[in-house]
Amino acid sequence: MTPGLPCQRGHFSIPDDFHYLNCAYMGPLPLAAERAGIAGLRAKRFPQAIAPQDFFRPVDEVRERFARLIGAPDPDRVATVPSVSYAVSTITRNTYPPGGSNIVIVHEQFPGNVYPWRRLVGEKGGDLRVVTPPRDGGRGARWSERILDHIDAATVAVAMGTVHWTDGTRFDLAAIRERTREVGAALVLDGTQTVGAAPIDVVALDPDALIVAGYKWLLGPYSLSLAWFGDRYLDGIPLEETWIGRRGSENFAGLVDYADDYQPGALRFDVGQRSNFALVPALSASLELILEWRPERVAAYCTALMDGAFERLRALGLGVEEAPWRSPHLFGLGLPPGADLERLKQALARHRVGVSFRGSSVRVSPNVYNTRDDVEALIAAFSEALAG
């Protein structure tokens, strides 16, 4: 039996008197990542000491660690990008919808995985199908059913999150993937609110792309994200024609011997100036920690942390998704009719609790640095705000 994960608060500098239940907003930077980033900044004090291999090896280490995290055997399928929208824009550039086609997205999904598809449909034609959740209960299970119903022979791509970013609603990704295979459609997943906090295996799931922002559950810095590409897009055209994405770019003396061939795999999709000497080491250090903790143990920690809490929250009149469709690390609390939002915000502030308000939900997202005291503070704040 795998031993449980103890609290990891010692790896962070979160104030002792603050209950940070908001990793879905932004993951706190671990101390190890902070040190690595500072060391990278200091290296720029004396650029002569930065060797050509320093433009490649740290980035390759990040690829390797991320590939291990998602169960990908080939790190060269991982591209370093600045954002989810950058990677999705790369994908839409390499998507060619025929007349009468459609693209399926999910209601109120994160805009970085919406705007590029809207542009594609606006420029090339076709239908952008937005799948709304059911309004009469069974949100998780029935929402997945509705997504499946919207996929047909004219569907070119299904673009969605691995969970819903506003409330952690889980989707039946295996069934959705099977349906996209049947009709020959691409499956493009934004895994930002899953990867690092729960297990995901790209070999088993086999999406056409999995994109993850680094600053949330990967506990990395802002402006650095990672994208895994499947066969469908691997030979595509990048957004940028970078020098470092070309074959032989390791040889700085030969950079003006211009090459048309790209580096292998997804390296062609890397953002220009990818070798950020501060951001890359910081993300790499965070990935090393997460690999040590293991996503399945992170998820189990969050599940144990909330044991018994959902029943108490429901007793206060809050709406909570059923366990099979609720993410262990990210969940929405639906406010009862007539709840005073300003009163709730004031109660959360008094109890020093950090959460987010997204859509119609109060989004709560614990991680391995949280303790039962944080959960009790959350419940106390809701109890105070909703008291008659």
C-alpha positions in Angstrom: 0.0 0.0 0.0 1.3 3.5 -0.9 2.0 5.5 2.2 0.0 8.7 2.6 1.4 12.1 2.0 2.0 14.3 5.1 1.3 18.0 5.0 3.9 19.9 2.9 3.4 23.4 4.3 7.1 23.6 5.2 7.9 23.9 1.4 6.0 27.2 1.2 6.1 30.6 2.7 2.3 31.1 3.2 1.5 33.3 6.2 0.7 31.2 9.3 -2.5 33.1 9.9 -3.9 32.8 6.4 -6.0 29.9 5.1 -5.1 29.8 1.5 -7.7 27.5 -0.3 -7.2 29.0 -3.7 -4.6 27.1 -5.7 -6.9 27.1 -8.7 -6.4 30.8 -8.8 -2.6 30.7 -8.5 -0.3 28.1 -6.9 2.1 29.5 -4.3 5.7 29.2 -5.4 7.6 26.6 -3.3 10.8 27.8 -1.6 12.9 25.5 -3.8 11.4 27.1 -6.9 12.0 30.6 -5.5 15.6 29.7 -4.9 16.1 28.3 -8.4 14.5 31.3 -10.0 16.7 33.7 -8.0 19.8 31.7 -8.9 18.8 32.0 -12.6 18.4 35.7 -12.4 21.7 36.1 -10.7 23.4 34.1 -13.5 22.6 37.0 -15.8 25.0 39.2 -13.8 27.8 37.6 -15.7 26.5 36.5 -19.1 29.9 35.1 -20.2 29.3 32.2 -17.8 26.1 31.2 -19.6 27.1 28.5 -22.0 25.3 27.4 -25.2 24.1 24.2 -23.4 22.4 26.4 -20.8 19.9 27.4 -23.5 18.9 23.7 -24.0 19.6 21.5 -21.0 17.3 23.2 -18.4 14.4 23.3 -20.9 14.9 19.6 -21.7 14.8 18.8 -18.0 11.4 20.5 -17.7 10.2 18.5 -20.7 11.4 15.3 -19.2 9.8 16.0 -15.8 6.5 17.1 -17.3 6.4 14.0 -19.5 6.9 11.8 -16.5 4.1 13.6 -14.7 1.6 12.9 -17.5 2.9 9.4 -18.4 4.3 10.4 -21.7 7.2 8.2 -22.9 8.7 10.9 -25.3 9.6 14.2 -23.8 10.2 15.6 -27.3 6.4 15.8 -27.7 6.3 18.5 -25.0 6.6 22.2 -26.1 7.3 25.1 -23.8 4.8 27.9 -24.4 3.9 31.1 -22.6 0.2 30.3 -22.1 -2.7 28.0 -22.9 -4.0 30.4 -25.5 -0.6 30.3 -27.3 -0.8 26.5 -27.7 -4.5 26.5 -28.7 -3.7 29.2 -31.3 -1.0 26.9 -32.6 -3.5 24.1 -32.9 -6.2 26.2 -34.6 -3.6 27.3 -37.1 -3.2 23.7 -38.0 -6.9 22.9 -38.0 -8.7 23.0 -41.4 -12.4 22.7 -41.0 -14.3 21.8 -44.2 -17.6 23.4 -45.0 -20.5 22.4 -42.8 -18.3 21.3 -40.0 -18.5 22.1 -36.2 -16.3 22.5 -33.2 -17.6 21.6 -29.7 -16.7 23.5 -26.6 -18.1 23.6 -23.1 -20.2 26.4 -21.5 -18.1 29.0 -19.6 -14.8 27.2 -20.2 -11.6 29.2 -19.7 -11.3 31.8 -22.5 -7.8 30.8 -23.5 -9.4 27.7 -25.0 -12.3 29.6 -26.5 -11.1 32.7 -28.4 -8.8 30.8 -30.9 -11.7 28.6 -31.8 -14.0 31.5 -32.3 -11.5 33.1 -34.6 -11.1 29.9 -36.6 -14.9 29.6 -37.1 -15.2 33.3 -37.9 -12.5 33.0 -40.6 -13.2 29.6 -42.0 -16.9 29.1 -41.3 -18.7 26.3 -39.5 -20.5 26.1 -36.2 -19.2 26.6 -32.7 -21.3 24.4 -30.5 -21.3 25.4 -26.9 -22.6 22.7 -24.6 -24.4 23.9 -21.5 -24.9 21.9 -18.3 -28.2 20.5 -17.3 -30.3 22.9 -15.1 -32.2 20.2 -13.2 -29.5 18.3 -11.3 -27.0 15.6 -12.3 -24.6 18.2 -13.5 -21.5 16.0 -13.9 -23.0 12.9 -15.4 -25.5 14.6 -17.6 -23.2 17.3 -18.8 -20.9 14.6 -20.2 -23.9 13.0 -21.9 -24.8 16.3 -23.5 -21.2 16.7 -24.8 -21.4 13.3 -26.4 -24.8 14.2 -28.0 -23.2 17.3 -29.6 -20.4 15.4 -31.3 -21.3 14.1 -34.8 -19.8 13.2 -38.1 -19.2 16.9 -38.9 -17.3 17.6 -35.7 -13.7 18.6 -36.4 -12.5 19.2 -32.8 -13.7 19.0 -29.2 -11.9 21.5 -27.1 -12.5 21.5 -23.3 -10.9 21.3 -19.9 -10.1 18.1 -18.1 -12.4 19.5 -15.4 -14.5 22.6 -15.4 -12.3 25.5 -14.1 -15.1 27.3 -12.2 -16.2 24.4 -10.0 -14.1 21.3 -10.6 -16.9 19.4 -12.3 -15.4 16.2 -13.8 -16.1 15.0 -17.3 -16.2 11.5 -18.7 -13.1 12.0 -20.7 -12.7 8.4 -21.7 -16.2 8.3 -23.3 -15.7 11.7 -25.0 -12.3 10.5 -26.4 -14.0 7.3 -27.7 -16.7 9.4 -29.4 -14.1 11.7 -31.0 -12.3 8.7 -32.4 -15.5 7.3 -33.9 -16.0 10.5 -35.9 -12.4 11.4 -36.5 -12.4 14.6 -34.5 -9.5 16.0 -32.5 -9.7 16.2 -28.7 -7.8 19.2 -27.3 -7.6 19.3 -23.5 -6.8 22.2 -21.2 -5.4 20.2 -18.2 -4.4 23.3 -16.2 -6.8 22.5 -13.3 -5.9 18.8 -13.1 -2.3 18.1 -13.9 -0.2 18.2 -10.8 -3.1 17.7 -8.4 -4.6 14.5 -9.8 -3.3 11.6 -12.0 -3.6 11.8 -15.8 -2.1 9.4 -18.3 -1.8 10.7 -21.9 -1.1 7.2 -23.2 -4.3 5.8 -21.8 -6.4 8.9 -22.6 -4.7 9.6 -26.0 -5.8 13.2 -26.6 -4.5 15.1 -29.6 -3.1 17.8 -27.3 -2.9 18.4 -23.5 -2.0 21.9 -22.5 -1.2 23.0 -18.9 -0.5 26.5 -17.5 2.5 26.3 -15.2 1.4 28.8 -12.5 -1.5 26.8 -10.9 -1.2 23.2 -9.9 2.3 22.9 -11.3 3.3 25.5 -8.7 5.4 27.3 -11.2 5.9 31.0 -12.2 3.6 33.0 -14.4 4.2 33.1 -18.2 5.4 29.5 -18.7 3.2 26.7 -19.7 3.7 23.2 -21.2 1.9 21.5 -24.1 2.0 17.8 -25.1 1.1 17.1 -28.7 -0.2 13.9 -30.3 0.4 12.7 -33.8 -2.3 14.8 -35.3 -0.5 18.1 -34.8 3.1 17.0 -34.4 4.1 18.0 -37.9 2.2 21.3 -37.9 3.2 24.8 -38.6 4.4 26.8 -35.5 3.2 30.3 -34.6 6.8 31.5 -34.7 9.7 30.6 -36.9 12.3 30.6 -34.1 16.0 30.0 -34.6 16.2 27.6 -31.6 13.4 25.4 -33.1 15.6 24.6 -36.1 17.7 21.5 -36.4 21.3 22.1 -35.5 20.6 25.2 -33.4 22.8 23.9 -30.6 25.8 25.0 -32.8 25.9 28.7 -32.2 28.7 29.2 -34.7 26.5 27.8 -37.5 23.3 29.8 -36.8 23.6 31.6 -40.2 23.7 28.3 -42.0 19.9 28.5 -42.2 18.1 25.3 -41.9 14.5 24.6 -43.0 14.2 21.4 -40.9 12.8 21.7 -37.4 14.0 20.1 -34.2 12.3 16.8 -33.5 8.8 16.4 -32.2 7.0 19.3 -30.7 10.1 21.5 -30.2 9.1 23.5 -33.3 6.2 24.8 -31.2 8.4 26.3 -28.5 8.0 30.0 -27.9 10.8 32.3 -28.9 13.3 33.0 -26.1 12.1 29.8 -24.4 15.4 29.5 -22.4 14.3 31.9 -19.7 17.0 31.6 -17.1 14.7 32.4 -14.2 11.3 30.9 -15.1 12.5 27.6 -16.4 14.6 26.6 -13.3 11.7 27.7 -11.0 9.2 25.5 -12.9 11.7 22.6 -13.0 12.1 22.7 -9.2 8.4 22.7 -8.7 7.9 19.7 -11.1 10.6 17.8 -9.1 8.6 18.3 -5.9 5.3 17.2 -7.5 6.9 14.1 -8.9 8.2 13.3 -5.4 4.7 13.8 -3.9 3.0 12.0 -6.8 -0.4 13.3 -8.1 -2.3 10.3 -6.8 -1.1 11.1 -3.3 -1.9 14.8 -3.7 -5.4 13.9 -4.6 -5.7 11.5 -1.7 -4.4 14.2 0.6 -7.1 16.6 -0.5 -9.8 14.0 -0.3 -8.8 13.1 3.3 -8.5 16.8 4.2 -12.2 17.4 3.2 -13.5 14.2 4.9 -16.8 15.1 6.6 -16.7 18.7 5.5 -19.1 18.4 2.5 -21.9 17.1 4.8 -21.5 20.1 7.0 -21.4 22.5 4.1 -24.6 21.0 2.6 -26.3 21.4 6.0 -25.6 25.1 5.7 -27.6 25.1 2.5 -24.7 25.1 0.1 -24.8 23.1 -3.2 -22.1 20.5 -3.6 -21.6 18.2 -6.6 -21.8 14.4 -5.9 -18.4 12.7 -5.2 -18.0 10.8 -8.5 -18.2 14.1 -10.5 -16.4 16.3 -8.0 -12.6 16.9 -8.2 -10.8 16.2 -4.9 -8.7 19.4 -5.1 -11.2 21.8 -6.7 -14.9 22.2 -6.1 -17.7 24.7 -6.3 -20.0 25.6 -3.5 -23.4 26.9 -4.8 -24.9 29.6 -2.6 -28.5 29.2 -1.3 -31.2 31.5 -2.6 -31.0 34.9 -1.0 -27.5 34.6 0.3 -25.8 37.9 0.8 -22.6 37.8 -1.3 -21.0 40.9 0.4 -21.7 39.4 3.8 -19.9 36.2 2.8 -16.9 38.1 1.4 -16.6 40.0 4.7 -16.9 36.8 6.7 -14.2 35.1 4.6 -11.9 38.2 5.1 -12.5 38.2 8.9 -11.6 34.5 9.1 -8.6 35.1 6.8 -9.8 32.6 4.2 -8.7 32.8 0.5 -11.1 31.4 -2.1 -12.3 32.5 -5.5 -15.7 33.5 -6.9 -16.1 32.1 -10.4 -19.4 32.0 -12.3 -22.2 31.1 -9.9 -19.9 29.2 -7.6 -17.5 29.9 -4.7 -14.5 28.0 -5.8 -12.4 26.2 -3.2 -9.2 24.5 -4.1 -7.0 23.0 -1.3 -3.5 21.5 -1.8 -0.9 19.7 0.2 0.1 22.8 2.2 -3.4 23.0 3.7 -4.5 21.6 7.1 -7.7 20.8 8.8 -7.5 24.2 10.5 -8.0 25.8 7.0 -11.1 23.7 6.4 -12.6 24.6 9.8 -11.9 28.3 9.1 -13.8 27.9 5.7 -16.8 26.3 7.4 -16.8 28.9 10.2 -16.9 31.7 7.6 -19.8 30.2 5.8 -21.6 29.5 9.0 -21.3 33.1 10.0 -22.3 34.5 6.7 -25.3 32.3 6.3 -26.6 32.4 9.8 -30.2 33.6 10.0 
